[in-house]
Amino acid sequence: MTVTPNPKWAHLEAQGEVVIRQKLALQQLGGLDMFLAREWLEYRANQRLDSSSREQIRIARSAKIAAWIAAIAAIIAAISAIIALAPWTLNWGAILGRLS
């Protein structure tokens, strides 16, 4: 059971969203109960949106970290390739120097 900021929502929490939505649809709630039920359902919907937003932020941060790791790996690979090719390019310089 989740904790809600309004203590009057406890009986709504106990019944659950599905039951409350059914009661509203069948007009079994009236007056203050109807107002509280709608307010509570709106609160629950906002909770889900907040949770979804937090999850999207977490996923975006993970993607950002993965992109940085990939960029660093690419830089390391480029440096390694340059180091591996350095002796070969130096030999071509010597060969070309002998030809001229």
A tleap script that builds the chain and sets N, CA, C and O, in Angstrom:
source leaprc.protein.ff14SB
mol = sequence {
  NMET THR VAL THR PRO ASN PRO LYS TRP ALA
  HIE LEU GLU ALA GLN GLY GLU VAL VAL ILE
  ARG GLN LYS LEU ALA LEU GLN GLN LEU GLY
  GLY LEU ASP MET PHE LEU ALA ARG GLU TRP
  LEU GLU TYR ARG ALA ASN GLN ARG LEU ASP
  SER SER SER ARG GLU GLN ILE ARG ILE ALA
  ARG SER ALA LYS ILE ALA ALA TRP ILE ALA
  ALA ILE ALA ALA ILE ILE ALA ALA ILE SER
  ALA ILE ILE ALA LEU ALA PRO TRP THR LEU
  ASN TRP GLY ALA ILE LEU GLY ARG LEU CSER
}
set mol.1.N position { 0.842 -1.173 0.000 }
set mol.1.CA position { 0.000 0.000 0.000 }
set mol.1.C position { 0.886 1.234 0.000 }
set mol.1.O position { 1.845 1.307 0.769 }
set mol.2.N position { 0.581 2.195 -0.845 }
set mol.2.CA position { 1.387 3.400 -0.936 }
set mol.2.C position { 0.897 4.445 0.055 }
set mol.2.O position { -0.265 4.459 0.460 }
set mol.3.N position { 1.815 5.308 0.425 }
set mol.3.CA position { 1.482 6.391 1.337 }
set mol.3.C position { 1.024 7.581 0.504 }
set mol.3.O position { 1.709 7.989 -0.434 }
set mol.4.N position { -0.123 8.130 0.845 }
set mol.4.CA position { -0.643 9.283 0.116 }
set mol.4.C position { -0.648 10.496 1.031 }
set mol.4.O position { -0.733 10.350 2.250 }
set mol.5.N position { -0.558 11.692 0.459 }
set mol.5.CA position { -0.504 12.887 1.286 }
set mol.5.C position { -1.833 13.238 1.959 }
set mol.5.O position { -1.840 14.004 2.923 }
set mol.6.N position { -2.932 12.711 1.489 }
set mol.6.CA position { -4.242 13.023 2.054 }
set mol.6.C position { -4.757 11.810 2.827 }
set mol.6.O position { -5.021 10.767 2.228 }
set mol.7.N position { -4.904 11.931 4.148 }
set mol.7.CA position { -5.359 10.770 4.936 }
set mol.7.C position { -6.772 10.306 4.568 }
set mol.7.O position { -7.141 9.170 4.866 }
set mol.8.N position { -7.555 11.159 3.934 }
set mol.8.CA position { -8.913 10.779 3.531 }
set mol.8.C position { -8.902 9.800 2.364 }
set mol.8.O position { -9.936 9.223 2.025 }
set mol.9.N position { -7.748 9.613 1.753 }
set mol.9.CA position { -7.640 8.717 0.605 }
set mol.9.C position { -7.407 7.259 1.016 }
set mol.9.O position { -7.375 6.377 0.158 }
set mol.10.N position { -7.245 6.999 2.301 }
set mol.10.CA position { -6.913 5.641 2.763 }
set mol.10.C position { -7.946 4.616 2.286 }
set mol.10.O position { -7.573 3.531 1.839 }
set mol.11.N position { -9.230 4.944 2.374 }
set mol.11.CA position { -10.259 3.976 1.936 }
set mol.11.C position { -10.225 3.789 0.418 }
set mol.11.O position { -10.602 2.728 -0.081 }
set mol.12.N position { -9.779 4.806 -0.317 }
set mol.12.CA position { -9.643 4.667 -1.768 }
set mol.12.C position { -8.469 3.745 -2.098 }
set mol.12.O position { -8.569 2.881 -2.969 }
set mol.13.N position { -7.361 3.943 -1.390 }
set mol.13.CA position { -6.182 3.077 -1.569 }
set mol.13.C position { -6.555 1.624 -1.317 }
set mol.13.O position { -6.148 0.731 -2.061 }
set mol.14.N position { -7.332 1.394 -0.262 }
set mol.14.CA position { -7.703 0.024 0.106 }
set mol.14.C position { -8.526 -0.653 -0.996 }
set mol.14.O position { -8.409 -1.860 -1.206 }
set mol.15.N position { -9.351 0.117 -1.690 }
set mol.15.CA position { -10.189 -0.455 -2.749 }
set mol.15.C position { -9.440 -0.597 -4.068 }
set mol.15.O position { -9.707 -1.521 -4.835 }
set mol.16.N position { -8.522 0.294 -4.332 }
set mol.16.CA position { -7.742 0.223 -5.563 }
set mol.16.C position { -8.355 1.036 -6.690 }
set mol.16.O position { -9.538 1.377 -6.672 }
set mol.17.N position { -7.514 1.335 -7.671 }
set mol.17.CA position { -7.931 2.197 -8.780 }
set mol.17.C position { -9.056 1.597 -9.614 }
set mol.17.O position { -9.990 2.302 -9.997 }
set mol.18.N position { -8.972 0.315 -9.895 }
set mol.18.CA position { -9.973 -0.315 -10.768 }
set mol.18.C position { -11.369 -0.186 -10.162 }
set mol.18.O position { -12.318 0.196 -10.846 }
set mol.19.N position { -11.483 -0.502 -8.890 }
set mol.19.CA position { -12.787 -0.445 -8.214 }
set mol.19.C position { -13.303 0.989 -8.173 }
set mol.19.O position { -14.481 1.238 -8.427 }
set mol.20.N position { -12.422 1.923 -7.856 }
set mol.20.CA position { -12.844 3.329 -7.772 }
set mol.20.C position { -13.287 3.834 -9.143 }
set mol.20.O position { -14.285 4.547 -9.249 }
set mol.21.N position { -12.561 3.473 -10.177 }
set mol.21.CA position { -12.957 3.891 -11.535 }
set mol.21.C position { -14.330 3.298 -11.900 }
set mol.21.O position { -15.159 3.967 -12.516 }
set mol.22.N position { -14.550 2.051 -11.516 }
set mol.22.CA position { -15.846 1.421 -11.788 }
set mol.22.C position { -16.970 2.143 -11.047 }
set mol.22.O position { -18.034 2.399 -11.611 }
set mol.23.N position { -16.721 2.464 -9.786 }
set mol.23.CA position { -17.738 3.159 -8.993 }
set mol.23.C position { -18.046 4.535 -9.580 }
set mol.23.O position { -19.200 4.961 -9.600 }
set mol.24.N position { -17.017 5.224 -10.055 }
set mol.24.CA position { -17.246 6.525 -10.692 }
set mol.24.C position { -18.048 6.359 -11.979 }
set mol.24.O position { -18.976 7.123 -12.246 }
set mol.25.N position { -17.685 5.365 -12.766 }
set mol.25.CA position { -18.377 5.130 -14.035 }
set mol.25.C position { -19.847 4.775 -13.812 }
set mol.25.O position { -20.720 5.168 -14.586 }
set mol.26.N position { -20.101 4.032 -12.752 }
set mol.26.CA position { -21.477 3.621 -12.443 }
set mol.26.C position { -22.207 4.649 -11.576 }
set mol.26.O position { -23.341 4.428 -11.151 }
set mol.27.N position { -21.541 5.765 -11.325 }
set mol.27.CA position { -22.086 6.860 -10.511 }
set mol.27.C position { -22.507 6.381 -9.122 }
set mol.27.O position { -23.551 6.770 -8.599 }
set mol.28.N position { -21.664 5.526 -8.543 }
set mol.28.CA position { -21.929 5.025 -7.200 }
set mol.28.C position { -21.308 5.918 -6.133 }
set mol.28.O position { -21.523 5.706 -4.939 }
set mol.29.N position { -20.551 6.898 -6.554 }
set mol.29.CA position { -19.965 7.852 -5.618 }
set mol.29.C position { -20.575 9.219 -5.889 }
set mol.29.O position { -20.770 9.608 -7.041 }
set mol.30.N position { -20.865 9.922 -4.847 }
set mol.30.CA position { -21.442 11.246 -5.027 }
set mol.30.C position { -20.855 12.231 -4.033 }
set mol.30.O position { -20.243 11.843 -3.039 }
set mol.31.N position { -21.049 13.484 -4.312 }
set mol.31.CA position { -20.631 14.543 -3.398 }
set mol.31.C position { -19.144 14.530 -3.121 }
set mol.31.O position { -18.323 14.488 -4.037 }
set mol.32.N position { -18.812 14.568 -1.845 }
set mol.32.CA position { -17.415 14.623 -1.416 }
set mol.32.C position { -16.654 13.366 -1.821 }
set mol.32.O position { -15.486 13.445 -2.201 }
set mol.33.N position { -17.305 12.209 -1.744 }
set mol.33.CA position { -16.634 10.958 -2.135 }
set mol.33.C position { -16.220 10.991 -3.604 }
set mol.33.O position { -15.135 10.531 -3.958 }
set mol.34.N position { -17.088 11.536 -4.457 }
set mol.34.CA position { -16.763 11.627 -5.879 }
set mol.34.C position { -15.580 12.579 -6.085 }
set mol.34.O position { -14.665 12.280 -6.853 }
set mol.35.N position { -15.602 13.715 -5.404 }
set mol.35.CA position { -14.509 14.681 -5.508 }
set mol.35.C position { -13.195 14.060 -5.045 }
set mol.35.O position { -12.175 14.177 -5.724 }
set mol.36.N position { -13.222 13.397 -3.884 }
set mol.36.CA position { -12.010 12.761 -3.352 }
set mol.36.C position { -11.501 11.677 -4.297 }
set mol.36.O position { -10.296 11.548 -4.510 }
set mol.37.N position { -12.418 10.901 -4.859 }
set mol.37.CA position { -12.020 9.823 -5.774 }
set mol.37.C position { -11.339 10.392 -7.011 }
set mol.37.O position { -10.304 9.881 -7.439 }
set mol.38.N position { -11.908 11.440 -7.586 }
set mol.38.CA position { -11.292 12.054 -8.775 }
set mol.38.C position { -9.940 12.676 -8.439 }
set mol.38.O position { -8.984 12.566 -9.206 }
set mol.39.N position { -9.877 13.324 -7.292 }
set mol.39.CA position { -8.615 13.928 -6.854 }
set mol.39.C position { -7.548 12.842 -6.658 }
set mol.39.O position { -6.398 13.009 -7.063 }
set mol.40.N position { -7.944 11.743 -6.039 }
set mol.40.CA position { -7.015 10.643 -5.783 }
set mol.40.C position { -6.543 10.005 -7.089 }
set mol.40.O position { -5.359 9.706 -7.243 }
set mol.41.N position { -7.469 9.798 -8.028 }
set mol.41.CA position { -7.091 9.218 -9.322 }
set mol.41.C position { -6.129 10.139 -10.074 }
set mol.41.O position { -5.200 9.665 -10.729 }
set mol.42.N position { -6.346 11.434 -9.985 }
set mol.42.CA position { -5.432 12.388 -10.626 }
set mol.42.C position { -4.050 12.324 -9.969 }
set mol.42.O position { -3.023 12.365 -10.647 }
set mol.43.N position { -4.045 12.225 -8.644 }
set mol.43.CA position { -2.784 12.094 -7.912 }
set mol.43.C position { -2.035 10.835 -8.357 }
set mol.43.O position { -0.828 10.874 -8.595 }
set mol.44.N position { -2.755 9.732 -8.466 }
set mol.44.CA position { -2.127 8.466 -8.886 }
set mol.44.C position { -1.561 8.572 -10.305 }
set mol.44.O position { -0.471 8.070 -10.582 }
set mol.45.N position { -2.304 9.224 -11.200 }
set mol.45.CA position { -1.838 9.401 -12.579 }
set mol.45.C position { -0.567 10.247 -12.601 }
set mol.45.O position { 0.370 9.949 -13.343 }
set mol.46.N position { -0.538 11.292 -11.792 }
set mol.46.CA position { 0.660 12.138 -11.716 }
set mol.46.C position { 1.845 11.367 -11.153 }
set mol.46.O position { 2.982 11.572 -11.580 }
set mol.47.N position { 1.585 10.486 -10.199 }
set mol.47.CA position { 2.656 9.643 -9.658 }
set mol.47.C position { 3.264 8.782 -10.757 }
set mol.47.O position { 4.485 8.647 -10.843 }
set mol.48.N position { 2.418 8.203 -11.591 }
set mol.48.CA position { 2.911 7.364 -12.683 }
set mol.48.C position { 3.736 8.183 -13.666 }
set mol.48.O position { 4.779 7.727 -14.133 }
set mol.49.N position { 3.272 9.399 -13.985 }
set mol.49.CA position { 4.020 10.265 -14.898 }
set mol.49.C position { 5.380 10.628 -14.320 }
set mol.49.O position { 6.385 10.607 -15.029 }
set mol.50.N position { 5.413 10.962 -13.030 }
set mol.50.CA position { 6.680 11.297 -12.381 }
set mol.50.C position { 7.633 10.117 -12.416 }
set mol.50.O position { 8.825 10.271 -12.682 }
set mol.51.N position { 7.095 8.942 -12.146 }
set mol.51.CA position { 7.913 7.731 -12.169 }
set mol.51.C position { 8.457 7.475 -13.567 }
set mol.51.O position { 9.622 7.114 -13.732 }
set mol.52.N position { 7.615 7.662 -14.564 }
set mol.52.CA position { 8.031 7.469 -15.954 }
set mol.52.C position { 9.106 8.476 -16.343 }
set mol.52.O position { 10.071 8.127 -17.024 }
set mol.53.N position { 8.943 9.718 -15.914 }
set mol.53.CA position { 9.938 10.756 -16.218 }
set mol.53.C position { 11.281 10.420 -15.582 }
set mol.53.O position { 12.327 10.575 -16.211 }
set mol.54.N position { 11.250 9.964 -14.343 }
set mol.54.CA position { 12.503 9.580 -13.671 }
set mol.54.C position { 13.186 8.431 -14.412 }
set mol.54.O position { 14.408 8.418 -14.560 }
set mol.55.N position { 12.398 7.481 -14.869 }
set mol.55.CA position { 12.959 6.347 -15.609 }
set mol.55.C position { 13.569 6.809 -16.928 }
set mol.55.O position { 14.633 6.329 -17.317 }
set mol.56.N position { 12.908 7.731 -17.618 }
set mol.56.CA position { 13.442 8.260 -18.871 }
set mol.56.C position { 14.749 9.007 -18.639 }
set mol.56.O position { 15.677 8.902 -19.442 }
set mol.57.N position { 14.827 9.760 -17.548 }
set mol.57.CA position { 16.069 10.471 -17.216 }
set mol.57.C position { 17.179 9.470 -16.937 }
set mol.57.O position { 18.311 9.657 -17.382 }
set mol.58.N position { 16.864 8.411 -16.205 }
set mol.58.CA position { 17.868 7.387 -15.898 }
set mol.58.C position { 18.370 6.726 -17.179 }
set mol.58.O position { 19.569 6.497 -17.333 }
set mol.59.N position { 17.460 6.423 -18.092 }
set mol.59.CA position { 17.844 5.799 -19.362 }
set mol.59.C position { 18.702 6.748 -20.186 }
set mol.59.O position { 19.688 6.329 -20.793 }
set mol.60.N position { 18.330 8.025 -20.209 }
set mol.60.CA position { 19.109 9.017 -20.965 }
set mol.60.C position { 20.515 9.148 -20.398 }
set mol.60.O position { 21.480 9.269 -21.153 }
set mol.61.N position { 20.636 9.124 -19.082 }
set mol.61.CA position { 21.970 9.201 -18.463 }
set mol.61.C position { 22.802 7.978 -18.818 }
set mol.61.O position { 23.994 8.094 -19.104 }
set mol.62.N position { 22.179 6.815 -18.799 }
set mol.62.CA position { 22.900 5.595 -19.168 }
set mol.62.C position { 23.368 5.655 -20.614 }
set mol.62.O position { 24.483 5.238 -20.929 }
set mol.63.N position { 22.521 6.171 -21.490 }
set mol.63.CA position { 22.896 6.302 -22.904 }
set mol.63.C position { 24.041 7.293 -23.071 }
set mol.63.O position { 24.934 7.083 -23.891 }
set mol.64.N position { 24.014 8.359 -22.305 }
set mol.64.CA position { 25.082 9.361 -22.363 }
set mol.64.C position { 26.410 8.745 -21.924 }
set mol.64.O position { 27.442 8.964 -22.558 }
set mol.65.N position { 26.378 7.983 -20.850 }
set mol.65.CA position { 27.597 7.320 -20.367 }
set mol.65.C position { 28.105 6.336 -21.411 }
set mol.65.O position { 29.307 6.269 -21.668 }
set mol.66.N position { 27.201 5.574 -22.013 }
set mol.66.CA position { 27.599 4.612 -23.052 }
set mol.66.C position { 28.218 5.331 -24.247 }
set mol.66.O position { 29.182 4.840 -24.834 }
set mol.67.N position { 27.674 6.487 -24.608 }
set mol.67.CA position { 28.231 7.254 -25.731 }
set mol.67.C position { 29.638 7.748 -25.410 }
set mol.67.O position { 30.520 7.714 -26.268 }
set mol.68.N position { 29.849 8.204 -24.187 }
set mol.68.CA position { 31.192 8.643 -23.786 }
set mol.68.C position { 32.176 7.473 -23.817 }
set mol.68.O position { 33.308 7.625 -24.278 }
set mol.69.N position { 31.755 6.324 -23.335 }
set mol.69.CA position { 32.629 5.142 -23.345 }
set mol.69.C position { 32.979 4.767 -24.778 }
set mol.69.O position { 34.131 4.443 -25.068 }
set mol.70.N position { 31.999 4.807 -25.676 }
set mol.70.CA position { 32.257 4.488 -27.085 }
set mol.70.C position { 33.213 5.502 -27.709 }
set mol.70.O position { 34.089 5.132 -28.491 }
set mol.71.N position { 33.049 6.779 -27.366 }
set mol.71.CA position { 33.938 7.816 -27.907 }
set mol.71.C position { 35.367 7.619 -27.416 }
set mol.71.O position { 36.316 7.753 -28.188 }
set mol.72.N position { 35.520 7.305 -26.150 }
set mol.72.CA position { 36.859 7.069 -25.595 }
set mol.72.C position { 37.486 5.840 -26.243 }
set mol.72.O position { 38.673 5.850 -26.568 }
set mol.73.N position { 36.701 4.784 -26.433 }
set mol.73.CA position { 37.215 3.573 -27.089 }
set mol.73.C position { 37.654 3.882 -28.517 }
set mol.73.O position { 38.669 3.358 -28.978 }
set mol.74.N position { 36.902 4.727 -29.223 }
set mol.74.CA position { 37.270 5.097 -30.598 }
set mol.74.C position { 38.569 5.892 -30.616 }
set mol.74.O position { 39.406 5.695 -31.497 }
set mol.75.N position { 38.738 6.782 -29.656 }
set mol.75.CA position { 39.985 7.565 -29.576 }
set mol.75.C position { 41.168 6.649 -29.298 }
set mol.75.O position { 42.224 6.785 -29.917 }
set mol.76.N position { 40.992 5.718 -28.372 }
set mol.76.CA position { 42.070 4.769 -28.057 }
set mol.76.C position { 42.398 3.922 -29.282 }
set mol.76.O position { 43.569 3.670 -29.564 }
set mol.77.N position { 41.373 3.481 -30.012 }
set mol.77.CA position { 41.605 2.683 -31.223 }
set mol.77.C position { 42.354 3.496 -32.271 }
set mol.77.O position { 43.246 2.971 -32.939 }
set mol.78.N position { 42.005 4.767 -32.423 }
set mol.78.CA position { 42.688 5.625 -33.399 }
set mol.78.C position { 44.148 5.828 -33.020 }
set mol.78.O position { 45.029 5.768 -33.878 }
set mol.79.N position { 44.406 6.065 -31.748 }
set mol.79.CA position { 45.791 6.236 -31.286 }
set mol.79.C position { 46.576 4.948 -31.494 }
set mol.79.O position { 47.726 4.984 -31.931 }
set mol.80.N position { 45.959 3.811 -31.185 }
set mol.80.CA position { 46.629 2.519 -31.380 }
set mol.80.C position { 46.953 2.288 -32.853 }
set mol.80.O position { 48.023 1.775 -33.180 }
set mol.81.N position { 46.042 2.663 -33.737 }
set mol.81.CA position { 46.278 2.502 -35.177 }
set mol.81.C position { 47.430 3.387 -35.632 }
set mol.81.O position { 48.261 2.961 -36.434 }
set mol.82.N position { 47.484 4.606 -35.128 }
set mol.82.CA position { 48.585 5.513 -35.489 }
set mol.82.C position { 49.915 4.945 -35.018 }
set mol.82.O position { 50.903 4.970 -35.752 }
set mol.83.N position { 49.938 4.437 -33.801 }
set mol.83.CA position { 51.175 3.849 -33.265 }
set mol.83.C position { 51.575 2.624 -34.078 }
set mol.83.O position { 52.756 2.427 -34.366 }
set mol.84.N position { 50.596 1.800 -34.449 }
set mol.84.CA position { 50.892 0.596 -35.230 }
set mol.84.C position { 51.406 0.950 -36.621 }
set mol.84.O position { 52.249 0.233 -37.161 }
set mol.85.N position { 50.923 2.031 -37.207 }
set mol.85.CA position { 51.332 2.427 -38.553 }
set mol.85.C position { 52.597 3.274 -38.566 }
set mol.85.O position { 53.190 3.465 -39.628 }
set mol.86.N position { 53.019 3.778 -37.436 }
set mol.86.CA position { 54.176 4.676 -37.389 }
set mol.86.C position { 55.437 4.038 -37.978 }
set mol.86.O position { 56.091 4.684 -38.797 }
set mol.87.N position { 55.815 2.818 -37.613 }
set mol.87.CA position { 57.034 2.238 -38.209 }
set mol.87.C position { 56.903 2.058 -39.723 }
set mol.87.O position { 57.869 2.264 -40.457 }
set mol.88.N position { 55.738 1.684 -40.180 }
set mol.88.CA position { 55.513 1.481 -41.606 }
set mol.88.C position { 55.676 2.794 -42.360 }
set mol.88.O position { 56.313 2.824 -43.413 }
set mol.89.N position { 55.114 3.871 -41.841 }
set mol.89.CA position { 55.233 5.171 -42.514 }
set mol.89.C position { 56.658 5.681 -42.458 }
set mol.89.O position { 57.113 6.345 -43.390 }
set mol.90.N position { 57.371 5.384 -41.385 }
set mol.90.CA position { 58.777 5.803 -41.305 }
set mol.90.C position { 59.608 5.062 -42.345 }
set mol.90.O position { 60.511 5.642 -42.947 }
set mol.91.N position { 59.307 3.780 -42.561 }
set mol.91.CA position { 60.022 3.013 -43.586 }
set mol.91.C position { 59.763 3.592 -44.968 }
set mol.91.O position { 60.693 3.659 -45.772 }
set mol.92.N position { 58.560 4.007 -45.275 }
set mol.92.CA position { 58.263 4.625 -46.566 }
set mol.92.C position { 59.046 5.921 -46.728 }
set mol.92.O position { 59.489 6.255 -47.827 }
set mol.93.N position { 59.210 6.637 -45.647 }
set mol.93.CA position { 60.004 7.865 -45.718 }
set mol.93.C position { 61.442 7.557 -46.081 }
set mol.93.O position { 62.061 8.278 -46.864 }
set mol.94.N position { 61.971 6.493 -45.514 }
set mol.94.CA position { 63.353 6.102 -45.827 }
set mol.94.C position { 63.457 5.626 -47.265 }
set mol.94.O position { 64.417 5.949 -47.964 }
set mol.95.N position { 62.462 4.852 -47.711 }
set mol.95.CA position { 62.466 4.358 -49.092 }
set mol.95.C position { 62.379 5.519 -50.067 }
set mol.95.O position { 63.134 5.565 -51.038 }
set mol.96.N position { 61.496 6.431 -49.832 }
set mol.96.CA position { 61.345 7.582 -50.721 }
set mol.96.C position { 62.592 8.461 -50.694 }
set mol.96.O position { 62.953 9.064 -51.704 }
set mol.97.N position { 63.241 8.530 -49.552 }
set mol.97.CA position { 64.474 9.318 -49.447 }
set mol.97.C position { 65.587 8.717 -50.286 }
set mol.97.O position { 66.392 9.453 -50.856 }
set mol.98.N position { 65.649 7.404 -50.375 }
set mol.98.CA position { 66.679 6.727 -51.169 }
set mol.98.C position { 66.425 6.901 -52.662 }
set mol.98.O position { 67.365 6.949 -53.456 }
set mol.99.N position { 65.156 6.995 -53.040 }
set mol.99.CA position { 64.822 7.123 -54.452 }
set mol.99.C position { 65.148 8.507 -54.997 }
set mol.99.O position { 65.374 8.649 -56.199 }
set mol.100.N position { 65.176 9.497 -54.175 }
set mol.100.CA position { 65.413 10.837 -54.715 }
set mol.100.C position { 66.866 11.208 -54.749 }
set mol.100.O position { 67.213 12.308 -55.179 }
savepdb mol mol.pdb
quit
